């Protein structure tokens, strides 16, 4: 689940998006995460380091420089997230924050945004490790 996306005409998705637009996306995404009632409790109050790690991961995941691997080792996404209860609802909330951040980032073209969203939808589904709580009664 952490292999970079494949090359297409125009280069990797990282090449087509570029590091500046990717950085804007990550900042806009975490601004939304910080306000999300399902997600905010999972994250530290200061999201600076978290955003840096996400940018590093996405850089390599999208076919750019393997910053996360160089700085932190193999991402092992699912294993690193096992201590957190990632329910289907939280996976959907995470993806909704990303979709909104993509809409707020016109620096990323529509085709690239669709491709990135599709890839991250698979990641979000893969990260679910806990069922949604059952309603009482």
C-alpha positions as CSV (number, residue, x, y, z in Angstrom):
1,X,0.0,0.0,0.0
2,X,3.0,2.3,0.1
3,X,4.4,1.7,-3.4
4,X,4.6,4.9,-5.4
5,X,1.9,5.5,-8.0
6,X,2.9,4.6,-11.6
7,X,4.2,7.0,-14.2
8,X,1.9,8.4,-16.8
9,X,2.4,10.8,-19.6
10,X,3.7,14.0,-18.0
11,X,5.7,12.1,-15.3
12,X,4.7,10.9,-11.9
13,X,1.7,12.3,-10.1
14,X,4.3,14.1,-7.9
15,X,5.8,15.7,-11.0
16,X,2.4,16.8,-12.3
17,X,1.3,18.2,-8.9
18,X,4.6,19.7,-7.8
19,X,5.9,20.1,-4.3
20,X,4.5,23.6,-3.8
21,X,0.9,22.5,-4.5
22,X,1.4,19.3,-2.5
23,X,2.5,21.4,0.5
24,X,-0.6,23.7,0.1
25,X,-2.8,20.6,0.0
26,X,-1.3,19.1,3.2
27,X,-1.7,22.4,5.1
28,X,-5.3,22.8,4.0
29,X,-6.0,19.1,4.8
30,X,-4.7,19.4,8.4
31,X,-6.6,22.7,9.0
32,X,-9.7,20.6,8.3
33,X,-8.5,17.6,10.4
34,X,-8.0,19.9,13.3
35,X,-11.6,20.9,13.2
36,X,-13.1,17.5,12.6
37,X,-14.8,16.0,15.7
38,X,-14.0,12.4,14.7
39,X,-10.4,13.0,13.7
40,X,-9.0,15.8,15.9
41,X,-8.9,13.6,19.0
42,X,-6.5,11.2,17.2
43,X,-3.9,14.0,16.5
44,X,-1.7,16.2,18.6
45,X,-2.8,19.8,19.1
46,X,0.2,21.0,17.1
47,X,0.0,19.4,13.7
48,X,3.2,20.9,12.4
49,X,5.3,17.7,12.6
50,X,2.3,15.5,11.5
51,X,1.9,17.7,8.4
52,X,5.7,17.4,7.7
53,X,5.5,13.6,7.9
54,X,2.4,13.6,5.7
55,X,4.2,15.7,3.1
56,X,7.2,13.4,3.2
57,X,5.0,10.3,2.8
58,X,3.0,11.8,0.0
59,X,6.1,12.9,-1.9
60,X,7.4,9.3,-2.1
61,X,3.9,7.8,-2.6
62,X,3.2,10.0,-5.6
63,X,6.5,9.1,-7.2
64,X,8.7,12.0,-6.0
65,X,11.6,11.9,-3.6
66,X,11.4,9.2,-0.9
67,X,11.6,11.8,1.9
68,X,9.6,9.7,4.4
69,X,11.8,6.6,3.9
70,X,15.0,8.7,4.2
71,X,13.9,10.4,7.4
72,X,11.8,7.8,9.2
73,X,12.3,4.5,7.5
74,X,9.7,2.4,5.8
75,X,6.2,3.9,6.2
76,X,4.5,0.7,7.4
77,X,1.3,2.7,7.4
78,X,-1.0,0.1,8.8
79,X,1.4,-0.9,11.5
80,X,2.1,2.7,12.6
81,X,-1.6,3.4,12.8
82,X,-2.6,0.3,14.8
83,X,-2.5,2.1,18.2
84,X,-5.3,4.3,16.9
85,X,-8.9,3.2,16.5
86,X,-9.4,3.9,12.8
87,X,-13.1,3.1,12.2
88,X,-14.8,3.1,8.8
89,X,-16.4,6.5,9.9
90,X,-13.0,7.9,10.7
91,X,-11.7,6.6,7.3
92,X,-14.5,8.4,5.6
93,X,-14.0,11.6,7.6
94,X,-10.2,11.5,6.7
95,X,-11.1,11.1,3.0
96,X,-13.7,13.8,3.2
97,X,-11.1,16.2,4.7
98,X,-8.8,15.3,1.8
99,X,-11.5,15.8,-0.8
100,X,-12.3,19.2,0.6
101,X,-8.7,20.2,0.7
102,X,-8.3,19.1,-2.9
103,X,-11.2,21.3,-3.9
104,X,-9.6,24.2,-2.0
105,X,-6.3,23.7,-3.9
106,X,-6.9,24.8,-7.4
107,X,-3.1,24.6,-8.0
108,X,-3.7,20.9,-8.4
109,X,-5.4,20.1,-11.7
110,X,-8.7,18.3,-11.9
111,X,-7.4,15.2,-13.4
112,X,-4.5,15.0,-10.8
113,X,-7.0,15.6,-8.0
114,X,-9.2,12.8,-9.2
115,X,-6.2,10.4,-9.5
116,X,-4.9,11.4,-6.0
117,X,-8.3,11.0,-4.4
118,X,-8.8,7.6,-5.9
119,X,-5.4,6.5,-4.6
120,X,-6.0,7.9,-1.2
121,X,-9.5,6.3,-1.0
122,X,-7.7,2.9,-1.3
123,X,-5.3,4.0,1.5
124,X,-8.1,5.2,3.7
125,X,-9.9,1.8,3.3
126,X,-6.7,-0.1,4.0
127,X,-6.1,1.8,7.3
128,X,-9.4,0.9,8.9
129,X,-8.6,-1.4,11.9
130,X,-11.6,-1.1,14.2
131,X,-15.3,-1.5,13.4
132,X,-17.7,1.4,13.9
133,X,-19.3,1.3,17.4
134,X,-22.7,-0.3,17.5
135,X,-25.5,2.0,18.6
136,X,-27.0,1.1,22.0
137,X,-30.1,-1.0,22.2
